[in-house]
Amino acid sequence: MVATPTYGATRDRVEEYFDRTATKTWERLTSDAPVSGIRQTVREGRDRMRAIMLSRLPSDLTGKRVLDAGCGTGAMTEELARRGAEVVAIDISPALVEIAAKRLPEGLAPQVTFTSGDMLSTELGSFDHVMAMDSMIYYEAPDLGRALAHLCPRVSDSIVFTVAPRTAFLMAFWGLGKLFPRSDRSPTMIPHNPRRLSHEATRNGATGSISEIERVSRGFYISTCLEYRT
């Protein structure tokens, strides 16, 4: 996929943030270490969302090839491998990938290929399923439509991913965040309407359909699980 200016700029900003600014924060957040009350709600929300996403896949993934797109520190990767999948775990942040590789139990290592870079790269090959937890939340609807259309021909079953829901609270929060200088904020979550995403995907040549699975709202963690079936 040839990256559009908006997709490429956002991808680079996400890499900058997670690889150079927030690595230690995410390492702690995704561990068992004590965190603040706000971060605890984010941890709990992410744990719940991961469980919802995994519920969309068979409990036995033996013989299946799964892309963990935006693997972070590897919690999803480990569970997919435990179910028997051959996992390609990729993240834009090499630092987070390194943490994920260190955390993976040694016995599961033969089933997982860790790499860093663009989750849309055709060099990653084809998959039965794609899991993208909170790795698409920073992109505009046209970029997500192109991303789904790009992945679609290489996925035989489903793409399970999350977006920020288009609620009144998040729209107000999003608007307020735009008042601050870019240098003072993390990458901005873009609230989405599933129907708009479906339209953008179809407009770019995707042949499947998007359905909304479940929303998680836990303190400062608000996210919606969507499923794209080819």
C-alpha positions as CSV (number, residue, x, y, z in Angstrom):
1,M,0.0,0.0,0.0
2,V,1.3,3.4,-0.9
3,A,0.7,5.5,2.2
4,T,-1.4,8.6,1.8
5,P,0.0,11.8,3.3
6,T,-2.5,11.7,6.2
7,Y,-1.9,8.0,6.9
8,G,1.8,8.3,6.8
9,A,2.0,11.4,8.9
10,T,-0.3,9.8,11.6
11,R,1.7,6.5,11.5
12,D,5.0,8.5,12.1
13,R,3.4,10.5,14.9
14,V,2.2,7.3,16.6
15,E,5.7,5.8,16.3
16,E,7.3,8.8,17.8
17,Y,4.9,8.8,20.7
18,F,5.0,5.1,21.6
19,D,8.7,4.5,20.8
20,R,10.2,7.6,22.4
21,T,7.7,9.1,24.8
22,A,5.3,6.5,26.2
23,T,7.3,3.3,26.3
24,K,7.8,3.1,30.1
25,T,4.2,4.2,30.7
26,W,2.8,1.4,28.5
27,E,5.2,-1.1,29.9
28,R,3.9,-0.4,33.4
29,L,0.2,-0.1,32.4
30,T,0.3,-3.5,30.8
31,S,2.1,-5.2,33.7
32,D,0.9,-6.1,37.2
33,A,2.5,-3.1,38.7
34,P,0.4,-0.7,40.8
35,V,-0.9,2.3,38.8
36,S,-3.0,5.3,39.5
37,G,-6.8,5.2,39.7
38,I,-7.2,6.6,36.2
39,R,-4.7,4.2,34.6
40,Q,-6.3,1.3,36.5
41,T,-9.6,2.0,34.7
42,V,-7.7,2.0,31.4
43,R,-6.1,-1.3,32.3
44,E,-9.4,-2.8,33.2
45,G,-11.1,-1.5,30.1
46,R,-8.3,-2.8,27.8
47,D,-8.5,-6.2,29.5
48,R,-12.3,-6.3,28.9
49,M,-11.9,-5.3,25.3
50,R,-9.2,-7.9,24.7
51,A,-11.6,-10.6,26.0
52,I,-14.4,-9.4,23.7
53,M,-12.1,-9.4,20.7
54,L,-10.8,-12.9,21.4
55,S,-14.4,-14.1,21.9
56,R,-14.9,-13.5,18.1
57,L,-12.3,-16.2,17.3
58,P,-12.4,-19.9,17.7
59,S,-11.0,-21.3,21.0
60,D,-8.8,-23.6,18.9
61,L,-6.8,-21.7,16.3
62,T,-4.4,-24.6,15.4
63,G,-3.4,-24.2,11.8
64,K,-4.6,-20.7,11.6
65,R,-2.4,-17.7,10.8
66,V,-3.3,-14.5,12.7
67,L,-1.9,-11.0,12.5
68,D,-1.8,-9.1,15.8
69,A,-1.7,-5.6,14.2
70,G,-0.4,-3.3,16.9
71,C,0.7,-6.0,19.3
72,G,2.0,-3.5,21.9
73,T,3.5,-5.4,24.8
74,G,2.1,-8.7,23.7
75,A,-1.0,-9.7,25.8
76,M,-3.1,-10.5,22.7
77,T,-0.2,-12.2,21.0
78,E,0.3,-14.6,24.0
79,E,-3.4,-15.6,24.1
80,L,-3.5,-16.2,20.3
81,A,-0.5,-18.4,20.6
82,R,-2.0,-20.3,23.5
83,R,-4.9,-21.1,21.3
84,G,-2.6,-22.7,18.8
85,A,-2.3,-19.9,16.2
86,E,0.7,-19.1,14.1
87,V,1.0,-15.4,15.0
88,V,2.7,-12.5,13.3
89,A,2.9,-9.8,15.9
90,I,3.7,-6.3,14.6
91,D,3.9,-2.9,16.1
92,I,5.0,0.5,14.8
93,S,7.2,0.8,18.0
94,P,10.3,-1.4,18.1
95,A,10.6,-0.7,21.8
96,L,7.2,-2.2,22.5
97,V,7.9,-5.2,20.3
98,E,11.0,-5.9,22.3
99,I,9.0,-5.9,25.5
100,A,6.5,-8.2,24.0
101,A,9.1,-10.7,22.9
102,K,10.7,-10.7,26.3
103,R,7.3,-11.3,28.0
104,L,6.2,-14.2,25.8
105,P,6.6,-17.6,27.5
106,E,9.4,-19.5,26.0
107,G,7.2,-22.4,25.1
108,L,5.1,-20.2,22.8
109,A,8.1,-18.6,21.0
110,P,8.1,-21.0,18.0
111,Q,4.6,-20.0,17.1
112,V,5.2,-16.2,17.0
113,T,7.1,-14.0,14.6
114,F,7.7,-10.5,16.1
115,T,8.5,-7.6,13.8
116,S,8.1,-3.8,13.8
117,G,6.8,-1.6,11.0
118,D,3.6,-0.9,9.1
119,M,0.8,-3.3,9.9
120,L,-0.5,-2.9,6.4
121,S,2.7,-4.2,4.7
122,T,2.0,-6.8,2.0
123,E,5.3,-8.4,3.0
124,L,3.5,-9.9,6.1
125,G,1.6,-12.2,3.8
126,S,-2.0,-13.6,4.1
127,F,-4.0,-14.4,7.2
128,D,-7.1,-16.2,8.5
129,H,-7.8,-13.4,11.0
130,V,-6.5,-10.0,11.9
131,M,-6.7,-8.5,15.4
132,A,-6.1,-4.8,15.7
133,M,-6.8,-3.6,19.3
134,D,-6.5,0.2,19.6
135,S,-4.0,0.4,16.8
136,M,-6.4,2.0,14.3
137,I,-7.9,4.6,16.7
138,Y,-5.7,7.5,15.5
139,Y,-6.6,7.4,11.8
140,E,-9.3,9.3,9.8
141,A,-12.2,7.5,8.2
142,P,-10.8,7.6,4.6
143,D,-7.5,6.1,5.9
144,L,-9.3,3.3,7.7
145,G,-11.4,2.6,4.7
146,R,-8.3,2.3,2.6
147,A,-6.6,0.1,5.2
148,L,-9.5,-2.3,5.4
149,A,-9.7,-2.5,1.6
150,H,-6.0,-3.1,1.5
151,L,-6.2,-5.9,4.1
152,C,-9.3,-7.5,2.7
153,P,-7.8,-9.6,-0.2
154,R,-5.2,-11.1,2.3
155,V,-7.7,-12.1,5.0
156,S,-9.8,-15.2,4.6
157,D,-12.1,-14.8,7.6
158,S,-12.3,-11.7,9.8
159,I,-10.7,-8.4,10.9
160,V,-11.5,-7.6,14.5
161,F,-10.6,-4.0,15.4
162,T,-11.4,-1.2,17.7
163,V,-12.3,2.5,17.2
164,A,-13.3,5.3,19.5
165,P,-17.1,5.6,19.3
166,R,-18.6,8.9,18.1
167,T,-20.3,9.9,21.3
168,A,-21.1,13.4,22.5
169,F,-18.5,13.1,25.3
170,L,-15.7,12.0,23.0
171,M,-16.6,14.6,20.4
172,A,-16.4,17.3,23.0
173,F,-13.1,15.9,24.4
174,W,-11.7,15.6,20.9
175,G,-12.6,19.2,20.1
176,L,-11.0,20.4,23.3
177,G,-7.8,18.5,22.7
178,K,-7.4,20.3,19.3
179,L,-6.9,23.6,21.2
180,F,-3.6,22.5,22.6
181,P,-0.3,22.8,20.6
182,R,0.6,19.5,18.8
183,S,3.9,19.3,20.7
184,D,2.0,19.0,24.0
185,R,-0.3,16.1,23.2
186,S,-0.3,12.5,22.3
187,P,-1.7,11.3,19.0
188,T,-5.4,12.2,18.8
189,M,-8.0,9.5,18.9
190,I,-10.5,10.0,16.0
191,P,-14.2,9.1,17.0
192,H,-15.9,7.1,14.3
193,N,-19.3,6.0,13.1
194,P,-19.3,2.4,11.9
195,R,-21.6,3.2,9.0
196,R,-19.1,5.8,7.7
197,L,-16.2,3.3,8.0
198,S,-18.2,0.7,6.1
199,H,-18.9,3.2,3.3
200,E,-15.3,4.2,3.1
201,A,-14.1,0.6,2.9
202,T,-16.6,-0.2,0.2
203,R,-15.7,2.9,-1.7
204,N,-12.1,1.7,-1.8
205,G,-13.0,-1.7,-3.1
206,A,-13.6,-3.8,0.1
207,T,-16.2,-6.5,-0.4
208,G,-17.1,-7.4,3.1
209,S,-19.2,-5.8,5.8
210,I,-18.7,-4.2,9.2
211,S,-20.7,-5.0,12.3
212,E,-20.5,-3.4,15.8
213,I,-19.9,-6.0,18.4
214,E,-19.7,-4.3,21.8
215,R,-18.6,-1.1,23.4
216,V,-16.5,-0.8,26.6
217,S,-16.7,2.2,28.8
218,R,-14.5,2.0,31.9
219,G,-13.4,5.3,33.3
220,F,-11.0,6.9,30.8
221,Y,-11.2,3.9,28.5
222,I,-13.9,4.1,25.9
223,S,-13.7,1.9,22.8
224,T,-15.9,0.0,20.4
225,C,-15.2,-3.4,19.0
226,L,-16.0,-3.8,15.3
227,E,-15.8,-6.9,13.1
228,Y,-15.1,-6.8,9.4
229,R,-16.0,-10.1,7.6
230,T,-14.7,-10.8,4.1
